[in-house]
Amino acid sequence: MFYIKKEIMSLILAINPGNTSTKIALFKGTKLLKTEVVRHSKKNLERFDHFIEQLEYRSNSVKQFLDKNNIDPKSIDYFIGRGGCLRPLISG
């Protein structure tokens, strides 16, 4: 018997906010389509007292990435983020 691995072709946006950068990647299944590292200057980040206050600032970086690459956010199947600002959430 043969097993054929069916590749998942979902569109996935991965976001990794770091200390001084935001890494953004777009995947189609397991294939990397686009990636970008957005650097944030110390001067821009100094105006925020806490990391969570940077949400709108960093969100704009992600929106610009999507616009620049002509990606409609509604076409994305999964959004994946990395970071420790959120409390544990209920899945589903």
GROMACS elastic network, one bead per residue, 0.5 to 0.9 nm:
[ bonds ]
;  ai    aj funct       b0    kb
    7    29     6  0.67268   500
    7    30     6  0.79550   500
    8    28     6  0.79551   500
    8    30     6  0.75111   500
    9    27     6  0.87487   500
    9    28     6  0.53739   500
    9    30     6  0.77833   500
    9    31     6  0.88024   500
   10    27     6  0.78802   500
   10    28     6  0.55738   500
   10    29     6  0.51343   500
   10    30     6  0.88130   500
   10    76     6  0.76688   500
   10    77     6  0.58468   500
   10    78     6  0.74743   500
   11    26     6  0.71855   500
   11    27     6  0.57531   500
   11    29     6  0.64010   500
   11    75     6  0.72786   500
   11    76     6  0.50516   500
   11    77     6  0.52047   500
   11    78     6  0.65504   500
   11    79     6  0.88397   500
   12    25     6  0.81508   500
   12    26     6  0.56949   500
   12    27     6  0.50126   500
   12    28     6  0.63222   500
   12    29     6  0.72148   500
   12    30     6  0.89884   500
   12    76     6  0.59778   500
   12    77     6  0.59527   500
   12    79     6  0.59182   500
   12    80     6  0.72983   500
   13    24     6  0.72763   500
   13    25     6  0.58448   500
   13    27     6  0.64775   500
   13    76     6  0.68765   500
   13    77     6  0.81995   500
   13    78     6  0.63225   500
   13    80     6  0.60984   500
   13    81     6  0.83827   500
   14    23     6  0.80515   500
   14    24     6  0.57602   500
   14    25     6  0.51269   500
   14    26     6  0.63233   500
   14    27     6  0.79507   500
   14    78     6  0.83726   500
   14    79     6  0.60421   500
   14    81     6  0.57704   500
   14    82     6  0.80581   500
   15    22     6  0.70348   500
   15    23     6  0.58210   500
   15    25     6  0.66525   500
   15    26     6  0.89960   500
   15    62     6  0.80782   500
   15    79     6  0.78134   500
   15    80     6  0.61733   500
   15    82     6  0.63928   500
   15    83     6  0.89998   500
   16    21     6  0.84233   500
   16    22     6  0.56796   500
   16    24     6  0.64646   500
   16    25     6  0.87545   500
   16    80     6  0.85374   500
   16    81     6  0.58647   500
   16    83     6  0.68341   500
   17    20     6  0.81190   500
   17    21     6  0.62513   500
   17    23     6  0.62483   500
   17    24     6  0.85183   500
   17    58     6  0.79636   500
   17    81     6  0.80367   500
   17    82     6  0.68227   500
   17    83     6  0.65618   500
   18    21     6  0.51308   500
   18    22     6  0.57037   500
   18    23     6  0.76038   500
   18    82     6  0.89752   500
   18    83     6  0.79674   500
   19    22     6  0.81847   500
   19    40     6  0.85035   500
   19    51     6  0.87701   500
   20    38     6  0.85939   500
   20    39     6  0.60466   500
   20    40     6  0.50813   500
   20    41     6  0.67707   500
   20    42     6  0.71919   500
   20    45     6  0.78877   500
   21    37     6  0.65347   500
   21    38     6  0.53504   500
   21    40     6  0.52952   500
   21    41     6  0.84569   500
   22    36     6  0.82898   500
   22    37     6  0.58275   500
   22    38     6  0.51356   500
   22    39     6  0.66361   500
   22    40     6  0.77797   500
   22    58     6  0.72170   500
   22    61     6  0.78547   500
   22    62     6  0.84288   500
   23    35     6  0.75314   500
   23    36     6  0.59406   500
   23    38     6  0.62516   500
   23    39     6  0.86155   500
   24    34     6  0.82418   500
   24    35     6  0.56381   500
   24    36     6  0.53253   500
   24    37     6  0.63165   500
   24    38     6  0.78715   500
   24    61     6  0.89712   500
   24    62     6  0.70934   500
   24    65     6  0.78617   500
   25    32     6  0.72484   500
   25    33     6  0.76048   500
   25    34     6  0.56842   500
   25    36     6  0.64632   500
   25    37     6  0.87231   500
   26    31     6  0.86205   500
   26    32     6  0.61315   500
   26    33     6  0.55350   500
   26    34     6  0.51762   500
   26    35     6  0.63103   500
   27    30     6  0.61677   500
   27    31     6  0.54053   500
   27    33     6  0.53102   500
   27    34     6  0.71989   500
   27    35     6  0.88727   500
   28    31     6  0.52713   500
   28    32     6  0.65556   500
   28    33     6  0.66586   500
   29    32     6  0.81146   500
   32    35     6  0.75290   500
   34    69     6  0.83261   500
   35    65     6  0.89750   500
   36    65     6  0.77879   500
   38    61     6  0.71038   500
   38    62     6  0.89392   500
   40    43     6  0.82687   500
   40    44     6  0.65665   500
   40    45     6  0.68762   500
   40    58     6  0.89926   500
   41    44     6  0.52943   500
   41    45     6  0.64591   500
   41    46     6  0.87038   500
   42    45     6  0.51460   500
   42    46     6  0.59967   500
   43    46     6  0.52768   500
   43    47     6  0.73627   500
   44    47     6  0.62975   500
   44    48     6  0.82382   500
   45    48     6  0.57940   500
   45    49     6  0.86376   500
   45    51     6  0.88492   500
   45    54     6  0.77276   500
   46    49     6  0.72769   500
   48    51     6  0.70279   500
   48    52     6  0.86057   500
   48    53     6  0.59979   500
   48    54     6  0.65305   500
   49    52     6  0.87442   500
   49    53     6  0.71269   500
   49    54     6  0.89279   500
   50    53     6  0.55074   500
   50    54     6  0.74228   500
   51    54     6  0.55350   500
   51    55     6  0.77253   500
   51    85     6  0.77465   500
   52    55     6  0.57065   500
   52    85     6  0.66539   500
   53    56     6  0.74689   500
   53    57     6  0.82461   500
   54    57     6  0.51728   500
   54    58     6  0.59907   500
   54    59     6  0.83162   500
   55    58     6  0.53472   500
   55    59     6  0.58681   500
   55    60     6  0.85924   500
   56    60     6  0.61994   500
   56    61     6  0.88666   500
   57    60     6  0.54348   500
   57    61     6  0.69702   500
   58    61     6  0.51054   500
   58    62     6  0.66826   500
   58    63     6  0.88327   500
   59    62     6  0.51237   500
   59    63     6  0.62163   500
   59    64     6  0.86203   500
   60    64     6  0.60668   500
   60    65     6  0.85490   500
   61    64     6  0.51521   500
   61    65     6  0.62751   500
   61    66     6  0.87913   500
   62    65     6  0.50371   500
   62    66     6  0.63308   500
   62    67     6  0.86698   500
   63    66     6  0.51303   500
   63    67     6  0.61269   500
   63    68     6  0.85146   500
   63    73     6  0.86765   500
   64    67     6  0.50120   500
   64    68     6  0.58903   500
   64    69     6  0.84554   500
   65    68     6  0.52150   500
   65    69     6  0.62470   500
   65    70     6  0.85723   500
   65    71     6  0.84231   500
   66    69     6  0.52624   500
   66    70     6  0.59990   500
   66    72     6  0.69874   500
   66    73     6  0.73070   500
   67    71     6  0.61229   500
   67    72     6  0.77445   500
   68    71     6  0.78380   500
   71    74     6  0.85214   500
   71    75     6  0.73422   500
   71    76     6  0.83135   500
   72    75     6  0.54592   500
   72    76     6  0.73899   500
   73    76     6  0.55099   500
   73    77     6  0.88671   500
   74    77     6  0.78316   500
   76    79     6  0.72498   500
   83    86     6  0.76101   500
   84    87     6  0.78431   500
   86    89     6  0.78970   500
